[in-house]
Amino acid sequence: MKFEKKYILYLVVTFILCYAILANWENGTDIVRTIYKTSLPFLYGAAGAYIVNIVMSAYEKAYVYAFKGSLLVLKVKRGICMLLAYLT
């Protein structure tokens, strides 16, 4: 079995990378914890927006069905349905 130089280089780089990760484990966990805590409000906001969008879509369908003919009432559909979704 013949070893090529690039495979030996990959092995050495992988070993050094694993050693660096294990030697600095505390710093790495602190970084991951900080990123997680920072991104948590954005994840909560995305989940809330997803839920409100489902409710708002149902209200929009009912609103369009109830006010078919009036153009002025249909223009404010999005705002009214969003308000109803948040109140629900």
Residue pairs with C-beta under 8 A, 6 or more apart in sequence:
21 28
52 82
52 85
52 86
55 85
55 88
56 81
56 82
56 84
56 85
59 81
59 84
59 85
60 77
60 78
60 81
63 77
63 80
63 81
64 74
64 77
67 73
67 74
67 77
